[in-house]
Amino acid sequence: MPEALNALLLGIIEGITEFLPISSTGHLIIAEQWLGHRSVLFNVAIQAAAILAVVFIYWRKLLALAQAFMGRRDVLHPETQEIISVAFARDFVLKLGVAFAVTVVGMLVVKKLGWELPDKVRPIAYALVIGAVWMVIAEHFAAKRAAREGERTRITWTIAILVGLAQVIAGVFPGTSRSAATIFVALLAGCTSRAAATEFAFLVGIPTMFAATGYEFLSLTKDGQLGQENWTSLGIASIASAVTAFIAVKWLLRYIQTHRFTAFSMYRALLAGVLLALVPAAA
């Protein structure tokens, strides 16, 4: 298969799976059995390209938050007609910052300790199953709390810290799924709104993935390995990832308005079975 087509397919797979709570890592491992293994920079870069989709989707919200944060009063979100006050914007942005800071500190500690699991099939399959169970439990308790207390959309400081820690766990345990870990820890910690939990998880991913890409880029530059990268393939995969991620996120945001995440948990369990059945354990 031509290299350009390989890169295109990998970009599409990454774009679809990065934000759906089904683990992009698990899907890329399956794909790489036929499409070839890729560098760390390649995988992180197409993840960052997928994050661009969130920037495009939420740019009006981000702009309104920035304007209110800088001191404007009662900034109106043009799409949702939501009024974003200065107090809300500063509280929300600071919580995004705390979640990001917790992630950065946690990942630096993890790298310092050398604590990293290999991208092997068996641990990823186990992480998929554990994540599936985690999703069902989290949504069950969130639904019970919502029925008892009403829908709660507020992101607390506890949620912000736990979301940051969830990103660290997702980074350490391939197959966990960053989106699944962050969305469902927010639901368990008291945000009973699937939409609010998903939005916060996606927005935290913006600085997180851009920082991860920058870190890998600087590391490879320092080691003199950038010349080994196929930049044409990386460009094709990145564009494909951004476009398909945009479509996937738009679809997910509509889906969760009327559906629970149960279908994704079932899919994760099925994917774990496929990984164990079709991919060699040593891969």
Disulfide bonds with the S-S distance in Angstrom:
none
